[in-house]
Amino acid sequence: MEALCRFLFFFGLVKSLTLVVLGLNVRRQHLLPQAGPAILVANHNSHLDTVVLLSLFPYRLAMKVRPVAAADYFFKNRYLAWFVVNVLRIIPVDRRLRTGAAEMSRGVSAALRAGDIVLVFPEGTRGEPESLSQFRSGISHIAMSNPGAPVIPVFVHGAGKALPRGEAMLVPFFCDVFVGEPLFWCGDKTQFMAALQSRFEALAVEGDFARWK
């Protein structure tokens, strides 16, 4: 049942939505991981971000992508909880608990040991459309606990306009995706976070887009 739902979700929604409704322009797609373990790090402006990122992979690899997501948000009702656990296969973290970061690190490490590709949004929550927020340090703990896994930065532009935070109506809007060179844990939290933030800032200006108003 779960496998069939994943198949229908990927080809019935993910592929059709991104190819027909939105449209994608991807730069350096060859830098995306061809196998796990790997850590995919992306900016977060919309619920469409996960859909867009899944669409970048063939079905075989897309089914290995495990998004880190807020349990307190997605476990609000049992139907949504079933979907995100069994179809999206999220790694849940409860942001209300002090142990949330440790819980996330354990879940991520287990997924990486299983050869999965973990998707992390280091801003922690959806921000304003096409605007980068300061990254939270949880990603540094993940990289430190899994130093052999490459950290691939991916900047998504357009999803926050197609489906902004708080909106239910999807607006067709072309999305651009910029994939950066992989980073590895360098042994120092401050240095790692600065390098990651700098890499994203460079990707964000690469398209030379006008500021969204």
N, C-alpha and C positions, 0 to 999 in steps of 0.2 A: 504493500500500500504506500509506504513512505517513498520507495524508489520510483513508483509511478507518478506520485505527486511532484517529486523533484524533476522528473523528465518533463511533465506538462508545464511546470512553473518555468523551467529554463527555456523551452522552445515556444511555449504558448504565450508567455509574458515577457521574459527577459529579452530574448532575441527580437521578438516582434515589436516590442516597445522601443528599443534602442535603434533598430534598423528602419522601422517604418514611421514611427511617430516623432522620434527625436533626431536621429542621425548622429553619427560620431566621427570626429576627426582625431586620430590617435597618433601621437608622435613617439617614436622609439618603442614601439610595441615589443620589439625583440628583447628588450631589457626585462620584460615580465618573467617571473620564474617559470621554468618549464617542468618543474617538479618541486615537491616539498622535501624537507622543511624550508619554509621561507616566511618572512613577515612583510606583509603589504601594508604600507602606512599611507593614509589618504586624508585630505581635508574633508570637512563635513558641513554641508550646507542644506542637505535635503535627504529625505528618505530614498530618493532616486539614486543616491550615491552608490549604494550597495548593488542596485540593479545594473547601473552603468559599469561598475567594476567587474561584476560577474560576467557581463557580456563580452569582456575582453578576452576571455579564455574559451577554449574548446570545451565541450560538455564534460569530457573526462576530467579535465583539470578544475573546471568550475565546481564540480561536486566535491573537490578537496578544499575549497575555500571555506574557512570558518570565521565569520564575523564576530568580533567582540561587541556585545550589545548590552544595554541596560535592562536587567531583569525587572527592576521596579517599573519600567515603562511597558515592556512587551509582555509581562505576565499579568496584565490587568484583567484579562478574561481568559478562560480555558481554551477557546478556539484560536485566539491569537498566539497563546503560549504553545499550543500543539504545533501550529504552523512554523513558528520561529525555531522551535527545538527540532522538529522532525524533517522540515523541508529546507529552511535556511541553515539549520545546524549551527545556531549561534553558540558562542561561549558566553554564558550569562555572567554578569557582575552586578551586584547590588550596590549602587552608589550611596545608599543610605547607611551602610555599615562601615565601620572603621576598618574592618578586615577585607574590604572590597578589593583593594589593590593586591593583597596577598592571594585572595581567591582567584582573581583574574590571572595572576602570574602562574598559579598552579594549573589552571585550566588551559592556558596558552601553552605551557611547557608540555603538558600531556598531548595536546594536539600536534605540536611540532615533533615530538618523539614518534608519533604515529605517521609522520610524513605529510601532514596537512600544510596548507597555506593559510596563515592566520591574517585576518584583515583587522587593522586597528585604526581607529579615528582618535588621534592623540589630543584633539581639542576637547574631547570629552562629551560634547553635545553639539547639536546643530547651531551654527552661527548665522550671522547675517549673510545674505546672498553675495557670493564671490568675494568674501572678506576673510582673511586669515586671522585666527585668534591665537593667543599664546598657547603653546603645547604644554600639556600636563606631563609630569615626570614619570607616569606609569610606564610609558614606552621604554624609558631607560632601564627600568627594572626587568622588563621583558627581554631586552637585548642583553643585559648583563647575565641573566639566567640562561640565555641561549646564545652564547657568543659565536657559535658556528653557523647560525642562521643568518642569511643576508637580509638586510632591511631595505626594502625597495620603496622609495618615495613616489607617490602618484598624485598629481594635482588635477582636480576635476573642475572645469569651468562650464557653467551653463545649467547644471542640475538645480542650483539654487534659484534660478530664474524660472525654470520649467515647473518646479513644484517647491515653492518657498516654505519655510517653516510656518506652521499654522494654517496653511492653505490646503484645501481638499481638491481643488480643480487643477488638473494638469494642463499646462500650456505648452504646445509644441515649440521646442527651442533647441537649436543645434548645440551639441555639447563638444567641448574640446578636452582631450585627456593628454597630459604631459607626463611621461615616465622618466624618472631620473636614474642615475647610476646608483647601484646598491651601496649601502653603508654597512659597516660591521662594528660591533662593540669595540671601543678603543681603550677601555679600561678606566675611563674617567667620565662620570655622569655629566658634569658641566660641559666638558668638551663635546661629548656625544650629542647632548641636547642642542648646543649651539650649532653644530654641524648640520643636524637635521633641520632645524629651523631655517638656517641659511640656505640649505638646498631647496626647501619649499619656497622661500621668498624668490629665489632665482627662477624656479619653475613658474611661479605666479605671474612674473612680468614677461615671461618668454613670448606669450601671445600678444602682448601690447594691446590688451583690450581696454576700451573706455570704461571708466568706473561706473558701476551699476547704481542707478538712482531709484 
